[in-house]
């Protein structure tokens, strides 16, 4: 019951952040960090790729976990899965590139780079496992992968908490979040896998 409701809340947050991602390039300057948008427009293939691919992954991820879809419409699950994987590959490669330009020097850059690499590696494992017909292992890798997709949600929850409630400076907060946005997610994903009935 708790898991079901947590998943519903996360799905709603995913859709909200996906819409934020799609709108990112068009939002007013007082809403988005100017330095980031400048980087995204200087490298449009990476910038647009990141927000469009990332937004798509956030929209498709929750749908893919629906048991109803897998039971009744397996063909849809396969096609949406391929779209999800392509979105992750595009946004992940773009994220890896953008990680080298972000705030916080080595600490911030390695945090986002590690996230991008794990995101790409986990989707590759999920793909390989399903090609081998190993559904159990495919599911485990997708739980890990989607927990990393949700880093985009954690980031936007943590940013106002660290800068607003805790009074940290924007760049210092962003650097800490380069790790905080995904390490706890992955720990929760491992716990979910281990305690799955
Ligand atoms: C999970 C792997 C991800 C990695 C490695 C990653 C990496 C990054 C990096 C490095 C930045 C900062 C760029 C800079 O400082 O110029 C950034 C910002 C951003 N990312 Fe991602 N990201 C990921 C997932 C996502 C997803 C799933 C979305 C979906 C919407 C997304 C949307 C954005 C947006 C809109 C920004 C702009 C900054 C902001 O709003 O704070 N990212 N990402």
py3Dmol code that shows the C-alpha trace and the ligand (Angstrom):
import py3Dmol

protein = """\
ATOM      1  CA  UNK A   1       0.000   0.000   0.000  1.00  0.00           C
ATOM      2  CA  UNK A   2       2.773   2.445   1.011  1.00  0.00           C
ATOM      3  CA  UNK A   3       4.747   1.455  -2.110  1.00  0.00           C
ATOM      4  CA  UNK A   4       1.689   1.956  -4.324  1.00  0.00           C
ATOM      5  CA  UNK A   5       1.062   5.468  -2.996  1.00  0.00           C
ATOM      6  CA  UNK A   6       4.743   6.417  -3.097  1.00  0.00           C
ATOM      7  CA  UNK A   7       4.801   5.312  -6.728  1.00  0.00           C
ATOM      8  CA  UNK A   8       1.732   7.430  -7.520  1.00  0.00           C
ATOM      9  CA  UNK A   9       3.258  10.514  -5.898  1.00  0.00           C
ATOM     10  CA  UNK A  10       6.540   9.944  -7.759  1.00  0.00           C
ATOM     11  CA  UNK A  11       4.642   9.554 -11.048  1.00  0.00           C
ATOM     12  CA  UNK A  12       2.915  12.918 -10.565  1.00  0.00           C
ATOM     13  CA  UNK A  13       6.246  14.579  -9.684  1.00  0.00           C
ATOM     14  CA  UNK A  14       7.848  12.936 -12.748  1.00  0.00           C
ATOM     15  CA  UNK A  15       5.217  14.431 -15.043  1.00  0.00           C
ATOM     16  CA  UNK A  16       5.625  17.875 -13.424  1.00  0.00           C
ATOM     17  CA  UNK A  17       9.426  17.860 -13.832  1.00  0.00           C
ATOM     18  CA  UNK A  18       9.114  16.485 -17.393  1.00  0.00           C
ATOM     19  CA  UNK A  19       6.920  19.494 -18.260  1.00  0.00           C
ATOM     20  CA  UNK A  20       9.441  21.793 -16.555  1.00  0.00           C
ATOM     21  CA  UNK A  21      12.188  20.168 -18.701  1.00  0.00           C
ATOM     22  CA  UNK A  22      10.232  20.678 -21.949  1.00  0.00           C
ATOM     23  CA  UNK A  23       9.527  24.312 -21.005  1.00  0.00           C
ATOM     24  CA  UNK A  24      13.041  25.025 -19.651  1.00  0.00           C
ATOM     25  CA  UNK A  25      14.373  26.885 -22.699  1.00  0.00           C
ATOM     26  CA  UNK A  26      11.302  29.150 -22.828  1.00  0.00           C
ATOM     27  CA  UNK A  27      10.854  30.020 -19.150  1.00  0.00           C
ATOM     28  CA  UNK A  28      11.590  33.590 -17.975  1.00  0.00           C
ATOM     29  CA  UNK A  29      15.079  34.456 -16.664  1.00  0.00           C
ATOM     30  CA  UNK A  30      13.941  34.848 -13.051  1.00  0.00           C
ATOM     31  CA  UNK A  31      12.706  31.219 -13.001  1.00  0.00           C
ATOM     32  CA  UNK A  32      15.715  29.355 -14.472  1.00  0.00           C
ATOM     33  CA  UNK A  33      19.424  29.645 -13.584  1.00  0.00           C
ATOM     34  CA  UNK A  34      20.804  31.956 -16.305  1.00  0.00           C
ATOM     35  CA  UNK A  35      24.297  30.374 -16.400  1.00  0.00           C
ATOM     36  CA  UNK A  36      22.771  26.961 -17.115  1.00  0.00           C
ATOM     37  CA  UNK A  37      20.485  28.203 -19.862  1.00  0.00           C
ATOM     38  CA  UNK A  38      23.457  29.989 -21.478  1.00  0.00           C
ATOM     39  CA  UNK A  39      25.358  26.680 -21.534  1.00  0.00           C
ATOM     40  CA  UNK A  40      22.328  24.860 -22.934  1.00  0.00           C
ATOM     41  CA  UNK A  41      21.924  27.394 -25.801  1.00  0.00           C
ATOM     42  CA  UNK A  42      25.668  27.451 -26.551  1.00  0.00           C
ATOM     43  CA  UNK A  43      25.532  23.654 -27.038  1.00  0.00           C
ATOM     44  CA  UNK A  44      21.965  23.136 -28.349  1.00  0.00           C
ATOM     45  CA  UNK A  45      22.365  19.456 -29.317  1.00  0.00           C
ATOM     46  CA  UNK A  46      23.353  18.645 -25.733  1.00  0.00           C
ATOM     47  CA  UNK A  47      21.040  21.213 -24.114  1.00  0.00           C
ATOM     48  CA  UNK A  48      17.861  20.406 -26.057  1.00  0.00           C
ATOM     49  CA  UNK A  49      18.764  16.706 -26.128  1.00  0.00           C
ATOM     50  CA  UNK A  50      19.094  16.707 -22.369  1.00  0.00           C
ATOM     51  CA  UNK A  51      15.780  18.352 -21.559  1.00  0.00           C
ATOM     52  CA  UNK A  52      13.750  16.631 -24.314  1.00  0.00           C
ATOM     53  CA  UNK A  53      15.277  13.171 -23.727  1.00  0.00           C
ATOM     54  CA  UNK A  54      15.161  13.586 -19.939  1.00  0.00           C
ATOM     55  CA  UNK A  55      11.543  14.804 -20.076  1.00  0.00           C
ATOM     56  CA  UNK A  56      10.528  11.848 -22.247  1.00  0.00           C
ATOM     57  CA  UNK A  57      12.228   9.390 -19.869  1.00  0.00           C
ATOM     58  CA  UNK A  58      10.344  10.920 -16.922  1.00  0.00           C
ATOM     59  CA  UNK A  59       7.013  10.653 -18.795  1.00  0.00           C
ATOM     60  CA  UNK A  60       7.514   7.093 -20.075  1.00  0.00           C
ATOM     61  CA  UNK A  61       9.144   5.559 -16.981  1.00  0.00           C
ATOM     62  CA  UNK A  62       6.045   5.373 -14.752  1.00  0.00           C
ATOM     63  CA  UNK A  63       3.937   3.966 -17.623  1.00  0.00           C
ATOM     64  CA  UNK A  64       6.446   1.149 -18.144  1.00  0.00           C
ATOM     65  CA  UNK A  65       6.079  -0.069 -14.544  1.00  0.00           C
ATOM     66  CA  UNK A  66       2.318  -0.612 -14.997  1.00  0.00           C
ATOM     67  CA  UNK A  67       1.533  -4.364 -14.628  1.00  0.00           C
ATOM     68  CA  UNK A  68      -1.696  -3.743 -16.592  1.00  0.00           C
ATOM     69  CA  UNK A  69       0.249  -2.487 -19.631  1.00  0.00           C
ATOM     70  CA  UNK A  70       2.576  -5.490 -19.564  1.00  0.00           C
ATOM     71  CA  UNK A  71      -0.327  -7.941 -19.166  1.00  0.00           C
ATOM     72  CA  UNK A  72      -2.677  -6.465 -21.765  1.00  0.00           C
ATOM     73  CA  UNK A  73      -0.458  -4.592 -24.224  1.00  0.00           C
ATOM     74  CA  UNK A  74       2.996  -6.151 -24.344  1.00  0.00           C
ATOM     75  CA  UNK A  75       3.657  -4.656 -27.805  1.00  0.00           C
ATOM     76  CA  UNK A  76       3.132  -1.175 -26.357  1.00  0.00           C
ATOM     77  CA  UNK A  77       5.461  -1.955 -23.445  1.00  0.00           C
ATOM     78  CA  UNK A  78       8.148  -2.984 -25.989  1.00  0.00           C
ATOM     79  CA  UNK A  79       7.773   0.116 -28.169  1.00  0.00           C
ATOM     80  CA  UNK A  80       7.602   2.545 -25.265  1.00  0.00           C
ATOM     81  CA  UNK A  81      10.604   0.726 -23.744  1.00  0.00           C
ATOM     82  CA  UNK A  82      12.620   1.326 -26.917  1.00  0.00           C
ATOM     83  CA  UNK A  83      11.622   5.016 -26.862  1.00  0.00           C
ATOM     84  CA  UNK A  84      12.551   5.239 -23.164  1.00  0.00           C
ATOM     85  CA  UNK A  85      15.967   3.665 -23.824  1.00  0.00           C
ATOM     86  CA  UNK A  86      16.704   6.020 -26.738  1.00  0.00           C
ATOM     87  CA  UNK A  87      15.628   8.999 -24.609  1.00  0.00           C
ATOM     88  CA  UNK A  88      17.967   7.879 -21.794  1.00  0.00           C
ATOM     89  CA  UNK A  89      20.875   7.374 -24.229  1.00  0.00           C
ATOM     90  CA  UNK A  90      20.417  10.829 -25.784  1.00  0.00           C
ATOM     91  CA  UNK A  91      19.851  12.647 -22.480  1.00  0.00           C
ATOM     92  CA  UNK A  92      22.585  10.608 -20.753  1.00  0.00           C
ATOM     93  CA  UNK A  93      25.277  11.372 -23.354  1.00  0.00           C
ATOM     94  CA  UNK A  94      24.191  15.018 -23.252  1.00  0.00           C
ATOM     95  CA  UNK A  95      24.249  14.931 -19.418  1.00  0.00           C
ATOM     96  CA  UNK A  96      27.770  13.483 -19.497  1.00  0.00           C
ATOM     97  CA  UNK A  97      28.904  16.327 -21.742  1.00  0.00           C
ATOM     98  CA  UNK A  98      27.102  18.981 -19.657  1.00  0.00           C
ATOM     99  CA  UNK A  99      28.556  17.526 -16.446  1.00  0.00           C
ATOM    100  CA  UNK A 100      31.964  18.838 -17.519  1.00  0.00           C
ATOM    101  CA  UNK A 101      30.631  22.416 -17.697  1.00  0.00           C
ATOM    102  CA  UNK A 102      28.599  22.577 -14.505  1.00  0.00           C
ATOM    103  CA  UNK A 103      29.279  24.327 -11.190  1.00  0.00           C
ATOM    104  CA  UNK A 104      31.519  23.156  -8.391  1.00  0.00           C
ATOM    105  CA  UNK A 105      34.679  22.066 -10.231  1.00  0.00           C
ATOM    106  CA  UNK A 106      35.791  18.469  -9.676  1.00  0.00           C
ATOM    107  CA  UNK A 107      33.210  17.620  -6.972  1.00  0.00           C
ATOM    108  CA  UNK A 108      30.179  18.793  -8.957  1.00  0.00           C
ATOM    109  CA  UNK A 109      31.429  17.497 -12.281  1.00  0.00           C
ATOM    110  CA  UNK A 110      32.258  13.984 -11.047  1.00  0.00           C
ATOM    111  CA  UNK A 111      28.880  13.742  -9.256  1.00  0.00           C
ATOM    112  CA  UNK A 112      26.900  14.431 -12.441  1.00  0.00           C
ATOM    113  CA  UNK A 113      29.335  12.427 -14.599  1.00  0.00           C
ATOM    114  CA  UNK A 114      28.950   9.362 -12.326  1.00  0.00           C
ATOM    115  CA  UNK A 115      25.152   9.753 -12.535  1.00  0.00           C
ATOM    116  CA  UNK A 116      25.278   9.928 -16.344  1.00  0.00           C
ATOM    117  CA  UNK A 117      27.549   6.876 -16.626  1.00  0.00           C
ATOM    118  CA  UNK A 118      25.426   4.788 -14.232  1.00  0.00           C
ATOM    119  CA  UNK A 119      22.277   5.885 -16.087  1.00  0.00           C
ATOM    120  CA  UNK A 120      23.755   4.675 -19.391  1.00  0.00           C
ATOM    121  CA  UNK A 121      25.229   1.474 -17.938  1.00  0.00           C
ATOM    122  CA  UNK A 122      21.972   0.510 -16.191  1.00  0.00           C
ATOM    123  CA  UNK A 123      19.881   0.982 -19.366  1.00  0.00           C
ATOM    124  CA  UNK A 124      22.430  -1.132 -21.285  1.00  0.00           C
ATOM    125  CA  UNK A 125      22.132  -3.941 -18.701  1.00  0.00           C
ATOM    126  CA  UNK A 126      18.316  -3.722 -18.721  1.00  0.00           C
ATOM    127  CA  UNK A 127      18.367  -4.042 -22.524  1.00  0.00           C
ATOM    128  CA  UNK A 128      20.856  -6.932 -22.582  1.00  0.00           C
ATOM    129  CA  UNK A 129      18.926  -8.857 -19.906  1.00  0.00           C
ATOM    130  CA  UNK A 130      15.598  -8.635 -21.738  1.00  0.00           C
ATOM    131  CA  UNK A 131      17.272  -9.687 -25.016  1.00  0.00           C
ATOM    132  CA  UNK A 132      18.488 -12.737 -23.071  1.00  0.00           C
ATOM    133  CA  UNK A 133      14.916 -13.352 -21.908  1.00  0.00           C
ATOM    134  CA  UNK A 134      15.757 -12.739 -18.253  1.00  0.00           C
ATOM    135  CA  UNK A 135      12.688 -10.743 -17.127  1.00  0.00           C
ATOM    136  CA  UNK A 136      13.586 -10.715 -13.406  1.00  0.00           C
ATOM    137  CA  UNK A 137      17.004  -9.195 -14.004  1.00  0.00           C
ATOM    138  CA  UNK A 138      15.564  -6.764 -16.612  1.00  0.00           C
ATOM    139  CA  UNK A 139      13.102  -5.511 -14.003  1.00  0.00           C
ATOM    140  CA  UNK A 140      15.850  -5.027 -11.407  1.00  0.00           C
ATOM    141  CA  UNK A 141      17.956  -2.988 -13.828  1.00  0.00           C
ATOM    142  CA  UNK A 142      14.945  -0.882 -14.792  1.00  0.00           C
ATOM    143  CA  UNK A 143      14.215  -0.141 -11.109  1.00  0.00           C
ATOM    144  CA  UNK A 144      17.838   1.030 -10.740  1.00  0.00           C
ATOM    145  CA  UNK A 145      17.666   2.997 -13.983  1.00  0.00           C
ATOM    146  CA  UNK A 146      14.394   4.762 -13.181  1.00  0.00           C
ATOM    147  CA  UNK A 147      15.628   5.635  -9.681  1.00  0.00           C
ATOM    148  CA  UNK A 148      18.437   7.497 -11.495  1.00  0.00           C
ATOM    149  CA  UNK A 149      15.957   9.179 -13.874  1.00  0.00           C
ATOM    150  CA  UNK A 150      14.241  10.451 -10.719  1.00  0.00           C
ATOM    151  CA  UNK A 151      17.458  12.337  -9.867  1.00  0.00           C
ATOM    152  CA  UNK A 152      15.876  15.150 -11.907  1.00  0.00           C
ATOM    153  CA  UNK A 153      12.974  15.219  -9.399  1.00  0.00           C
ATOM    154  CA  UNK A 154      15.238  15.013  -6.319  1.00  0.00           C
ATOM    155  CA  UNK A 155      17.383  17.864  -7.662  1.00  0.00           C
ATOM    156  CA  UNK A 156      14.428  20.214  -7.909  1.00  0.00           C
ATOM    157  CA  UNK A 157      13.181  19.293  -4.423  1.00  0.00           C
ATOM    158  CA  UNK A 158      16.634  19.599  -2.815  1.00  0.00           C
ATOM    159  CA  UNK A 159      17.597  22.896  -4.464  1.00  0.00           C
ATOM    160  CA  UNK A 160      15.015  25.068  -2.661  1.00  0.00           C
ATOM    161  CA  UNK A 161      15.602  23.127   0.590  1.00  0.00           C
ATOM    162  CA  UNK A 162      19.368  23.744   0.567  1.00  0.00           C
ATOM    163  CA  UNK A 163      19.283  27.311  -0.772  1.00  0.00           C
ATOM    164  CA  UNK A 164      16.052  28.447   0.959  1.00  0.00           C
ATOM    165  CA  UNK A 165      15.571  26.567   4.213  1.00  0.00           C
ATOM    166  CA  UNK A 166      19.291  25.918   4.881  1.00  0.00           C
ATOM    167  CA  UNK A 167      20.614  29.205   3.451  1.00  0.00           C
ATOM    168  CA  UNK A 168      23.343  27.666   1.267  1.00  0.00           C
ATOM    169  CA  UNK A 169      24.707  29.573  -1.722  1.00  0.00           C
ATOM    170  CA  UNK A 170      23.341  28.431  -5.090  1.00  0.00           C
ATOM    171  CA  UNK A 171      26.618  27.059  -6.477  1.00  0.00           C
ATOM    172  CA  UNK A 172      27.571  25.231  -3.265  1.00  0.00           C
ATOM    173  CA  UNK A 173      24.081  23.719  -3.081  1.00  0.00           C
ATOM    174  CA  UNK A 174      24.232  22.635  -6.740  1.00  0.00           C
ATOM    175  CA  UNK A 175      27.607  20.976  -6.130  1.00  0.00           C
ATOM    176  CA  UNK A 176      26.303  18.994  -3.131  1.00  0.00           C
ATOM    177  CA  UNK A 177      23.186  18.070  -5.102  1.00  0.00           C
ATOM    178  CA  UNK A 178      25.332  16.608  -7.916  1.00  0.00           C
ATOM    179  CA  UNK A 179      25.683  13.638  -5.490  1.00  0.00           C
ATOM    180  CA  UNK A 180      22.654  14.035  -3.225  1.00  0.00           C
ATOM    181  CA  UNK A 181      20.185  13.895  -6.136  1.00  0.00           C
ATOM    182  CA  UNK A 182      20.995  10.274  -7.009  1.00  0.00           C
ATOM    183  CA  UNK A 183      22.945   8.354  -4.311  1.00  0.00           C
ATOM    184  CA  UNK A 184      19.925   8.085  -1.926  1.00  0.00           C
ATOM    185  CA  UNK A 185      17.672   7.134  -4.880  1.00  0.00           C
ATOM    186  CA  UNK A 186      19.967   4.251  -5.768  1.00  0.00           C
ATOM    187  CA  UNK A 187      20.101   3.060  -2.134  1.00  0.00           C
ATOM    188  CA  UNK A 188      16.271   3.066  -2.006  1.00  0.00           C
ATOM    189  CA  UNK A 189      16.170   1.182  -5.338  1.00  0.00           C
ATOM    190  CA  UNK A 190      18.531  -1.500  -3.965  1.00  0.00           C
ATOM    191  CA  UNK A 191      16.390  -1.772  -0.831  1.00  0.00           C
ATOM    192  CA  UNK A 192      13.258  -2.173  -2.990  1.00  0.00           C
ATOM    193  CA  UNK A 193      14.937  -4.905  -5.035  1.00  0.00           C
ATOM    194  CA  UNK A 194      16.141  -6.753  -1.927  1.00  0.00           C
ATOM    195  CA  UNK A 195      12.774  -6.594  -0.139  1.00  0.00           C
ATOM    196  CA  UNK A 196      10.621  -7.300  -3.232  1.00  0.00           C
ATOM    197  CA  UNK A 197       8.169 -10.147  -2.684  1.00  0.00           C
TER     198      UNK A 197
END
"""
ligand_1 = """\
43
LIG
C 19.888 11.075 -14.783
C 20.876 11.603 -15.464
C 21.073 13.099 -15.583
C 22.275 13.730 -15.608
C 23.639 13.085 -15.535
C 22.019 15.137 -15.689
C 22.988 16.131 -15.754
C 22.725 17.479 -15.655
C 23.700 18.509 -15.474
C 25.198 18.278 -15.407
C 23.050 19.686 -15.398
C 23.691 21.057 -15.140
C 24.103 21.681 -16.433
C 24.884 22.956 -16.202
O 25.355 23.234 -15.111
O 25.023 23.678 -17.199
C 21.650 19.423 -15.564
C 20.653 20.363 -15.589
C 19.365 20.120 -15.975
N 18.803 18.898 -16.216
Fe 19.731 17.135 -16.020
N 20.654 15.344 -15.732
C 20.032 14.117 -15.677
C 18.655 13.876 -15.742
C 17.719 14.820 -16.142
C 16.351 14.522 -16.463
C 15.689 13.136 -16.396
C 15.774 15.701 -16.793
C 14.321 15.823 -17.168
C 13.638 16.904 -17.262
C 16.780 16.748 -16.685
C 16.604 18.104 -16.933
C 17.488 19.091 -16.613
C 17.203 20.504 -16.617
C 15.860 21.156 -16.988
C 18.376 21.147 -16.224
C 18.546 22.652 -16.098
C 18.914 23.128 -14.745
C 17.897 23.150 -13.653
O 16.690 23.250 -13.886
O 18.334 23.070 -12.499
N 17.943 16.174 -16.287
N 21.473 18.060 -15.710
"""
view = py3Dmol.view(width=600, height=400)
view.addModel(protein, "pdb")
view.setStyle({"model": 0}, {"cartoon": {"style": "trace"}})
view.addModel(ligand_1, "xyz")
view.setStyle({"model": 1}, {"stick": {}})
view.zoomTo()
view.show()
